[in-house]
Amino acid sequence: MKLNYKTFGQGDPIIILHGLFGTLDNWQTIARQLAESHSVFILDQRNHGRSPHSDTHDYPALAEDLRQFMEAHWMYDGAHVIGHSMGGKTAMQFAFEHPDLVKKLVVVDIAPKAYPGGHFEIFEALQAMDLDNISDRKEAEALLAERIKEEDVRLFLLKNMTRKNPPSGGQGGGGFEFKMNLPVLWKHYPDILAAVEGEPFEGESLFIVGGRSKHVTLPEDEGLIKKLFPNSEIKTIEGAGHWVHAEKPAELLELVRSFLG
Protein backbone atom coordinates (compact mmCIF):
# COMPACT_ATOMS: atom_id res chain seq x y z
CA MET A 1 0.00 0.00 0.00
CA LYS A 2 1.97 3.00 -1.30
CA LEU A 3 0.10 5.99 0.07
CA ASN A 4 -0.09 9.25 -1.83
CA TYR A 5 1.56 12.09 0.08
CA LYS A 6 3.01 15.59 -0.01
CA THR A 7 5.89 16.83 2.10
CA PHE A 8 7.07 20.26 3.23
CA GLY A 9 9.98 21.63 5.23
CA GLN A 10 12.93 20.09 7.02
CA GLY A 11 13.57 18.85 10.53
CA ASP A 12 11.95 16.44 12.95
CA PRO A 13 9.17 14.61 11.03
CA ILE A 14 5.44 15.14 11.54
CA ILE A 15 2.84 12.95 9.84
CA ILE A 16 -0.75 14.21 9.48
CA LEU A 17 -3.74 11.92 8.81
CA HIS A 18 -7.10 13.25 7.56
CA GLY A 19 -10.58 12.04 8.49
CA LEU A 20 -13.40 10.20 6.71
CA PHE A 21 -14.21 11.63 3.24
CA GLY A 22 -11.11 13.81 3.53
CA THR A 23 -7.85 14.13 1.62
CA LEU A 24 -4.37 15.36 2.40
CA ASP A 25 -5.30 18.75 0.91
CA ASN A 26 -7.55 19.41 3.94
CA TRP A 27 -4.38 19.82 6.03
CA GLN A 28 -2.09 21.52 3.53
CA THR A 29 -2.35 25.01 5.08
CA ILE A 30 -1.54 23.66 8.55
CA ALA A 31 1.28 21.52 7.15
CA ARG A 32 2.97 24.47 5.44
CA GLN A 33 3.01 26.43 8.68
CA LEU A 34 4.33 23.54 10.75
CA ALA A 35 6.99 23.08 8.07
CA GLU A 36 8.72 26.22 9.34
CA SER A 37 10.35 23.98 11.96
CA HIS A 38 9.65 20.36 10.88
CA SER A 39 9.50 17.96 7.95
CA VAL A 40 5.75 17.54 7.50
CA PHE A 41 4.13 14.68 5.60
CA ILE A 42 0.42 14.81 4.77
CA LEU A 43 -1.03 11.50 3.60
CA ASP A 44 -4.07 10.26 1.74
CA GLN A 45 -5.21 7.22 3.69
CA ARG A 46 -6.25 4.12 1.73
CA ASN A 47 -9.55 4.42 -0.15
CA HIS A 48 -9.22 8.22 -0.06
CA GLY A 49 -7.74 10.87 -2.32
CA ARG A 50 -5.11 9.55 -4.70
CA SER A 51 -4.06 6.59 -2.58
CA PRO A 52 -4.81 3.03 -3.75
CA HIS A 53 -8.19 1.45 -3.21
CA SER A 54 -8.58 -1.75 -1.20
CA ASP A 55 -11.41 -4.05 -0.13
CA THR A 56 -10.14 -3.80 3.47
CA HIS A 57 -10.68 -0.73 5.63
CA ASP A 58 -10.18 -1.06 9.37
CA TYR A 59 -7.81 0.48 11.88
CA PRO A 60 -5.24 -2.36 12.02
CA ALA A 61 -4.91 -2.09 8.22
CA LEU A 62 -4.68 1.72 8.32
CA ALA A 63 -2.06 1.52 11.07
CA GLU A 64 -0.06 -0.98 9.02
CA ASP A 65 -0.20 1.40 6.04
CA LEU A 66 1.37 4.06 8.26
CA ARG A 67 4.08 1.68 9.46
CA GLN A 68 4.98 0.81 5.89
CA PHE A 69 5.03 4.49 4.92
CA MET A 70 7.41 5.32 7.76
CA GLU A 71 9.67 2.41 6.88
CA ALA A 72 9.73 3.46 3.21
CA HIS A 73 10.75 6.98 4.24
CA TRP A 74 13.45 5.89 6.69
CA MET A 75 11.64 7.08 9.81
CA TYR A 76 13.18 4.40 11.99
CA ASP A 77 13.46 6.82 14.93
CA GLY A 78 9.75 7.62 14.73
CA ALA A 79 7.72 10.76 14.07
CA HIS A 80 5.17 13.01 15.66
CA VAL A 81 1.75 11.79 14.51
CA ILE A 82 -1.33 14.03 14.15
CA GLY A 83 -4.72 12.55 13.25
CA HIS A 84 -8.19 14.02 12.83
CA SER A 85 -11.38 11.97 13.31
CA MET A 86 -10.84 8.67 11.45
CA GLY A 87 -7.19 9.68 11.11
CA GLY A 88 -7.10 10.21 14.87
CA LYS A 89 -8.24 6.64 15.43
CA THR A 90 -5.60 5.43 12.97
CA ALA A 91 -3.00 7.39 14.93
CA MET A 92 -4.19 5.91 18.25
CA GLN A 93 -4.16 2.36 16.85
CA PHE A 94 -0.66 2.95 15.51
CA ALA A 95 0.49 4.25 18.90
CA PHE A 96 -0.83 1.10 20.59
CA GLU A 97 0.95 -1.18 18.13
CA HIS A 98 4.17 0.80 17.58
CA PRO A 99 4.75 3.04 20.60
CA ASP A 100 8.45 3.28 19.81
CA LEU A 101 7.65 4.99 16.50
CA VAL A 102 5.45 7.75 17.97
CA LYS A 103 7.40 10.64 19.43
CA LYS A 104 4.34 12.68 20.38
CA LEU A 105 0.70 12.00 19.52
CA VAL A 106 -1.94 14.62 18.64
CA VAL A 107 -5.57 13.49 18.26
CA VAL A 108 -8.06 16.02 16.92
CA ASP A 109 -11.73 15.76 17.92
CA ILE A 110 -12.18 12.01 18.30
CA ALA A 111 -12.14 9.59 21.23
CA PRO A 112 -11.00 5.96 21.25
CA LYS A 113 -14.59 4.81 21.86
CA ALA A 114 -17.09 3.21 19.48
CA TYR A 115 -19.61 5.59 17.91
CA PRO A 116 -23.30 4.86 17.31
CA GLY A 117 -23.41 6.22 13.78
CA GLY A 118 -23.97 9.37 11.83
CA HIS A 119 -23.05 10.53 8.34
CA PHE A 120 -25.82 8.29 6.98
CA GLU A 121 -27.31 11.25 5.12
CA ILE A 122 -23.91 11.94 3.57
CA PHE A 123 -23.53 8.39 2.30
CA GLU A 124 -27.09 8.48 0.95
CA ALA A 125 -26.51 11.80 -0.79
CA LEU A 126 -23.26 10.67 -2.39
CA GLN A 127 -24.65 7.30 -3.45
CA ALA A 128 -27.67 9.00 -5.06
CA MET A 129 -25.51 11.12 -7.37
CA ASP A 130 -25.42 10.00 -11.03
CA LEU A 131 -21.85 11.10 -11.63
CA ASP A 132 -21.79 10.01 -15.26
CA ASN A 133 -24.47 12.53 -16.14
CA ILE A 134 -23.38 15.52 -14.06
CA SER A 135 -22.12 18.33 -16.27
CA ASP A 136 -20.30 20.53 -13.75
CA ARG A 137 -19.66 21.11 -10.04
CA LYS A 138 -22.46 23.66 -9.78
CA GLU A 139 -24.93 20.95 -10.75
CA ALA A 140 -23.29 18.53 -8.32
CA GLU A 141 -23.62 20.99 -5.45
CA ALA A 142 -27.28 21.59 -6.31
CA LEU A 143 -27.93 17.84 -6.10
CA LEU A 144 -26.15 17.60 -2.75
CA ALA A 145 -28.10 20.60 -1.45
CA GLU A 146 -31.32 18.58 -1.75
CA ARG A 147 -30.08 16.35 1.09
CA ILE A 148 -27.26 18.27 2.81
CA LYS A 149 -28.11 21.78 3.99
CA GLU A 150 -24.69 22.83 5.33
CA GLU A 151 -22.73 24.58 2.57
CA ASP A 152 -19.34 23.92 4.17
CA VAL A 153 -20.06 20.17 4.28
CA ARG A 154 -21.11 20.19 0.61
CA LEU A 155 -17.94 22.00 -0.45
CA PHE A 156 -15.85 19.59 1.64
CA LEU A 157 -17.46 16.58 -0.06
CA LEU A 158 -17.14 18.05 -3.56
CA LYS A 159 -13.35 18.00 -3.15
CA ASN A 160 -13.70 14.23 -3.63
CA MET A 161 -15.04 14.67 -7.16
CA THR A 162 -12.76 14.61 -10.18
CA ARG A 163 -13.67 14.78 -13.85
CA LYS A 164 -13.22 11.65 -15.90
CA ASN A 165 -11.08 11.88 -19.00
CA PRO A 166 -13.11 13.57 -21.75
CA PRO A 167 -13.89 11.58 -24.91
CA SER A 168 -11.00 11.42 -27.37
CA GLY A 169 -10.84 14.61 -29.40
CA GLY A 170 -13.78 16.13 -27.52
CA GLN A 171 -14.23 18.91 -25.05
CA GLY A 172 -15.78 18.20 -21.66
CA GLY A 173 -18.10 15.26 -21.25
CA GLY A 174 -17.18 12.03 -19.58
CA GLY A 175 -18.87 12.92 -16.30
CA PHE A 176 -17.25 12.76 -12.88
CA GLU A 177 -16.03 10.12 -10.46
CA PHE A 178 -15.14 10.02 -6.78
CA LYS A 179 -11.50 9.85 -5.73
CA MET A 180 -12.56 7.91 -2.63
CA ASN A 181 -13.72 4.31 -2.68
CA LEU A 182 -17.29 5.03 -1.60
CA PRO A 183 -18.66 1.43 -1.80
CA VAL A 184 -15.89 0.07 0.45
CA LEU A 185 -16.18 2.96 2.92
CA TRP A 186 -19.91 2.25 3.21
CA LYS A 187 -19.34 -1.49 3.58
CA HIS A 188 -16.76 -0.92 6.31
CA TYR A 189 -18.50 1.98 8.00
CA PRO A 190 -19.03 -0.17 11.16
CA ASP A 191 -15.24 -0.68 11.27
CA ILE A 192 -14.72 3.09 10.98
CA LEU A 193 -17.13 3.67 13.88
CA ALA A 194 -15.51 0.96 16.01
CA ALA A 195 -13.40 1.59 19.09
CA VAL A 196 -9.63 1.31 19.02
CA GLU A 197 -8.00 -0.79 21.72
CA GLY A 198 -4.58 -1.87 22.85
CA GLU A 199 -2.03 -1.62 25.60
CA PRO A 200 -1.97 1.95 26.97
CA PHE A 201 0.31 4.32 25.10
CA GLU A 202 2.65 5.89 27.66
CA GLY A 203 4.02 8.60 25.38
CA GLU A 204 3.07 12.27 25.48
CA SER A 205 -0.36 12.83 23.93
CA LEU A 206 -2.54 15.84 23.21
CA PHE A 207 -6.27 15.56 22.56
CA ILE A 208 -7.77 18.67 20.93
CA VAL A 209 -11.55 19.00 21.16
CA GLY A 210 -13.88 21.33 19.29
CA GLY A 211 -16.05 23.17 21.79
CA ARG A 212 -19.16 22.90 19.56
CA SER A 213 -18.43 19.35 18.41
CA LYS A 214 -20.29 16.32 19.74
CA HIS A 215 -17.57 13.82 18.82
CA VAL A 216 -15.85 14.09 22.21
CA THR A 217 -18.00 14.55 25.30
CA LEU A 218 -16.31 15.95 28.36
CA PRO A 219 -15.92 15.00 31.11
CA GLU A 220 -17.53 11.64 30.16
CA ASP A 221 -14.83 10.58 27.66
CA GLU A 222 -11.93 11.80 29.76
CA GLY A 223 -11.72 8.60 31.82
CA LEU A 224 -11.27 6.37 28.77
CA ILE A 225 -8.75 8.75 27.23
CA LYS A 226 -6.70 8.88 30.43
CA LYS A 227 -6.88 5.10 30.82
CA LEU A 228 -5.48 4.40 27.35
CA PHE A 229 -3.26 7.50 27.17
CA PRO A 230 -2.15 8.12 30.77
CA ASN A 231 0.37 10.80 29.79
CA SER A 232 -2.18 12.90 27.93
CA GLU A 233 -3.69 16.35 28.17
CA ILE A 234 -7.03 17.48 26.75
CA LYS A 235 -7.52 20.98 25.34
CA THR A 236 -10.79 22.46 24.09
CA ILE A 237 -10.93 25.10 21.36
CA GLU A 238 -14.08 27.07 22.00
CA GLY A 239 -16.23 27.93 19.01
CA ALA A 240 -14.85 25.12 16.87
CA GLY A 241 -16.93 22.26 15.50
CA HIS A 242 -15.61 18.91 14.31
CA TRP A 243 -13.38 20.38 11.57
CA VAL A 244 -11.21 22.22 14.07
CA HIS A 245 -8.31 22.71 11.64
CA ALA A 246 -10.57 24.48 9.14
CA GLU A 247 -12.60 26.54 11.62
CA LYS A 248 -9.92 27.58 14.12
CA PRO A 249 -6.54 26.98 12.43
CA ALA A 250 -4.61 29.63 14.39
CA GLU A 251 -5.77 28.25 17.74
CA LEU A 252 -4.98 24.68 16.70
CA LEU A 253 -1.52 25.67 15.46
CA GLU A 254 -0.76 27.40 18.73
CA LEU A 255 -1.66 24.28 20.72
CA VAL A 256 0.28 21.94 18.45
CA ARG A 257 3.39 24.09 18.34
CA SER A 258 3.41 24.48 22.11
CA PHE A 259 2.95 20.74 22.58
CA LEU A 260 5.67 19.72 20.14
CA GLY A 261 8.01 22.29 21.60
C-alpha positions as CSV (number, residue, x, y, z in Angstrom):
1,M,0.0,0.0,0.0
2,K,2.0,3.0,-1.3
3,L,0.1,6.0,0.1
4,N,-0.1,9.3,-1.8
5,Y,1.6,12.1,0.1
6,K,3.0,15.6,0.0
7,T,5.9,16.8,2.1
8,F,7.1,20.3,3.2
9,G,10.0,21.6,5.2
10,Q,12.9,20.1,7.0
11,G,13.6,18.8,10.5
12,D,12.0,16.4,12.9
13,P,9.2,14.6,11.0
14,I,5.4,15.1,11.5
15,I,2.8,12.9,9.8
16,I,-0.8,14.2,9.5
17,L,-3.7,11.9,8.8
18,H,-7.1,13.3,7.6
19,G,-10.6,12.0,8.5
20,L,-13.4,10.2,6.7
21,F,-14.2,11.6,3.2
22,G,-11.1,13.8,3.5
23,T,-7.8,14.1,1.6
24,L,-4.4,15.4,2.4
25,D,-5.3,18.7,0.9
26,N,-7.5,19.4,3.9
27,W,-4.4,19.8,6.0
28,Q,-2.1,21.5,3.5
29,T,-2.3,25.0,5.1
30,I,-1.5,23.7,8.6
31,A,1.3,21.5,7.2
32,R,3.0,24.5,5.4
33,Q,3.0,26.4,8.7
34,L,4.3,23.5,10.8
35,A,7.0,23.1,8.1
36,E,8.7,26.2,9.3
37,S,10.4,24.0,12.0
38,H,9.7,20.4,10.9
39,S,9.5,18.0,8.0
40,V,5.7,17.5,7.5
41,F,4.1,14.7,5.6
42,I,0.4,14.8,4.8
43,L,-1.0,11.5,3.6
44,D,-4.1,10.3,1.7
45,Q,-5.2,7.2,3.7
46,R,-6.2,4.1,1.7
47,N,-9.5,4.4,-0.1
48,H,-9.2,8.2,-0.1
49,G,-7.7,10.9,-2.3
50,R,-5.1,9.5,-4.7
51,S,-4.1,6.6,-2.6
52,P,-4.8,3.0,-3.7
53,H,-8.2,1.5,-3.2
54,S,-8.6,-1.8,-1.2
55,D,-11.4,-4.1,-0.1
56,T,-10.1,-3.8,3.5
57,H,-10.7,-0.7,5.6
58,D,-10.2,-1.1,9.4
59,Y,-7.8,0.5,11.9
60,P,-5.2,-2.4,12.0
61,A,-4.9,-2.1,8.2
62,L,-4.7,1.7,8.3
63,A,-2.1,1.5,11.1
64,E,-0.1,-1.0,9.0
65,D,-0.2,1.4,6.0
66,L,1.4,4.1,8.3
67,R,4.1,1.7,9.5
68,Q,5.0,0.8,5.9
69,F,5.0,4.5,4.9
70,M,7.4,5.3,7.8
71,E,9.7,2.4,6.9
72,A,9.7,3.5,3.2
73,H,10.7,7.0,4.2
74,W,13.5,5.9,6.7
75,M,11.6,7.1,9.8
76,Y,13.2,4.4,12.0
77,D,13.5,6.8,14.9
78,G,9.8,7.6,14.7
79,A,7.7,10.8,14.1
80,H,5.2,13.0,15.7
81,V,1.7,11.8,14.5
82,I,-1.3,14.0,14.1
83,G,-4.7,12.6,13.2
84,H,-8.2,14.0,12.8
85,S,-11.4,12.0,13.3
86,M,-10.8,8.7,11.4
87,G,-7.2,9.7,11.1
88,G,-7.1,10.2,14.9
89,K,-8.2,6.6,15.4
90,T,-5.6,5.4,13.0
91,A,-3.0,7.4,14.9
92,M,-4.2,5.9,18.2
93,Q,-4.2,2.4,16.9
94,F,-0.7,2.9,15.5
95,A,0.5,4.2,18.9
96,F,-0.8,1.1,20.6
97,E,1.0,-1.2,18.1
98,H,4.2,0.8,17.6
99,P,4.7,3.0,20.6
100,D,8.5,3.3,19.8
101,L,7.6,5.0,16.5
102,V,5.5,7.7,18.0
103,K,7.4,10.6,19.4
104,K,4.3,12.7,20.4
105,L,0.7,12.0,19.5
106,V,-1.9,14.6,18.6
107,V,-5.6,13.5,18.3
108,V,-8.1,16.0,16.9
109,D,-11.7,15.8,17.9
110,I,-12.2,12.0,18.3
111,A,-12.1,9.6,21.2
112,P,-11.0,6.0,21.2
113,K,-14.6,4.8,21.9
114,A,-17.1,3.2,19.5
115,Y,-19.6,5.6,17.9
116,P,-23.3,4.9,17.3
117,G,-23.4,6.2,13.8
118,G,-24.0,9.4,11.8
119,H,-23.1,10.5,8.3
120,F,-25.8,8.3,7.0
121,E,-27.3,11.2,5.1
122,I,-23.9,11.9,3.6
123,F,-23.5,8.4,2.3
124,E,-27.1,8.5,1.0
125,A,-26.5,11.8,-0.8
126,L,-23.3,10.7,-2.4
127,Q,-24.7,7.3,-3.4
128,A,-27.7,9.0,-5.1
129,M,-25.5,11.1,-7.4
130,D,-25.4,10.0,-11.0
131,L,-21.9,11.1,-11.6
132,D,-21.8,10.0,-15.3
133,N,-24.5,12.5,-16.1
134,I,-23.4,15.5,-14.1
135,S,-22.1,18.3,-16.3
136,D,-20.3,20.5,-13.7
137,R,-19.7,21.1,-10.0
138,K,-22.5,23.7,-9.8
139,E,-24.9,20.9,-10.7
140,A,-23.3,18.5,-8.3
141,E,-23.6,21.0,-5.5
142,A,-27.3,21.6,-6.3
143,L,-27.9,17.8,-6.1
144,L,-26.2,17.6,-2.8
145,A,-28.1,20.6,-1.5
146,E,-31.3,18.6,-1.7
147,R,-30.1,16.3,1.1
148,I,-27.3,18.3,2.8
149,K,-28.1,21.8,4.0
150,E,-24.7,22.8,5.3
151,E,-22.7,24.6,2.6
152,D,-19.3,23.9,4.2
153,V,-20.1,20.2,4.3
154,R,-21.1,20.2,0.6
155,L,-17.9,22.0,-0.4
156,F,-15.8,19.6,1.6
157,L,-17.5,16.6,-0.1
158,L,-17.1,18.1,-3.6
159,K,-13.4,18.0,-3.2
160,N,-13.7,14.2,-3.6
161,M,-15.0,14.7,-7.2
162,T,-12.8,14.6,-10.2
163,R,-13.7,14.8,-13.9
164,K,-13.2,11.6,-15.9
165,N,-11.1,11.9,-19.0
166,P,-13.1,13.6,-21.8
167,P,-13.9,11.6,-24.9
168,S,-11.0,11.4,-27.4
169,G,-10.8,14.6,-29.4
170,G,-13.8,16.1,-27.5
171,Q,-14.2,18.9,-25.1
172,G,-15.8,18.2,-21.7
173,G,-18.1,15.3,-21.3
174,G,-17.2,12.0,-19.6
175,G,-18.9,12.9,-16.3
176,F,-17.2,12.8,-12.9
177,E,-16.0,10.1,-10.5
178,F,-15.1,10.0,-6.8
179,K,-11.5,9.9,-5.7
180,M,-12.6,7.9,-2.6
181,N,-13.7,4.3,-2.7
182,L,-17.3,5.0,-1.6
183,P,-18.7,1.4,-1.8
184,V,-15.9,0.1,0.4
185,L,-16.2,3.0,2.9
186,W,-19.9,2.3,3.2
187,K,-19.3,-1.5,3.6
188,H,-16.8,-0.9,6.3
189,Y,-18.5,2.0,8.0
190,P,-19.0,-0.2,11.2
191,D,-15.2,-0.7,11.3
192,I,-14.7,3.1,11.0
193,L,-17.1,3.7,13.9
194,A,-15.5,1.0,16.0
195,A,-13.4,1.6,19.1
196,V,-9.6,1.3,19.0
197,E,-8.0,-0.8,21.7
198,G,-4.6,-1.9,22.8
199,E,-2.0,-1.6,25.6
200,P,-2.0,1.9,27.0
201,F,0.3,4.3,25.1
202,E,2.7,5.9,27.7
203,G,4.0,8.6,25.4
204,E,3.1,12.3,25.5
205,S,-0.4,12.8,23.9
206,L,-2.5,15.8,23.2
207,F,-6.3,15.6,22.6
208,I,-7.8,18.7,20.9
209,V,-11.5,19.0,21.2
210,G,-13.9,21.3,19.3
211,G,-16.0,23.2,21.8
212,R,-19.2,22.9,19.6
213,S,-18.4,19.3,18.4
214,K,-20.3,16.3,19.7
215,H,-17.6,13.8,18.8
216,V,-15.8,14.1,22.2
217,T,-18.0,14.5,25.3
218,L,-16.3,16.0,28.4
219,P,-15.9,15.0,31.1
220,E,-17.5,11.6,30.2
221,D,-14.8,10.6,27.7
222,E,-11.9,11.8,29.8
223,G,-11.7,8.6,31.8
224,L,-11.3,6.4,28.8
225,I,-8.8,8.7,27.2
226,K,-6.7,8.9,30.4
227,K,-6.9,5.1,30.8
228,L,-5.5,4.4,27.4
229,F,-3.3,7.5,27.2
230,P,-2.1,8.1,30.8
231,N,0.4,10.8,29.8
232,S,-2.2,12.9,27.9
233,E,-3.7,16.4,28.2
234,I,-7.0,17.5,26.8
235,K,-7.5,21.0,25.3
236,T,-10.8,22.5,24.1
237,I,-10.9,25.1,21.4
238,E,-14.1,27.1,22.0
239,G,-16.2,27.9,19.0
240,A,-14.9,25.1,16.9
241,G,-16.9,22.3,15.5
242,H,-15.6,18.9,14.3
243,W,-13.4,20.4,11.6
244,V,-11.2,22.2,14.1
245,H,-8.3,22.7,11.6
246,A,-10.6,24.5,9.1
247,E,-12.6,26.5,11.6
248,K,-9.9,27.6,14.1
249,P,-6.5,27.0,12.4
250,A,-4.6,29.6,14.4
251,E,-5.8,28.3,17.7
252,L,-5.0,24.7,16.7
253,L,-1.5,25.7,15.5
254,E,-0.8,27.4,18.7
255,L,-1.7,24.3,20.7
256,V,0.3,21.9,18.4
257,R,3.4,24.1,18.3
258,S,3.4,24.5,22.1
259,F,2.9,20.7,22.6
260,L,5.7,19.7,20.1
261,G,8.0,22.3,21.6
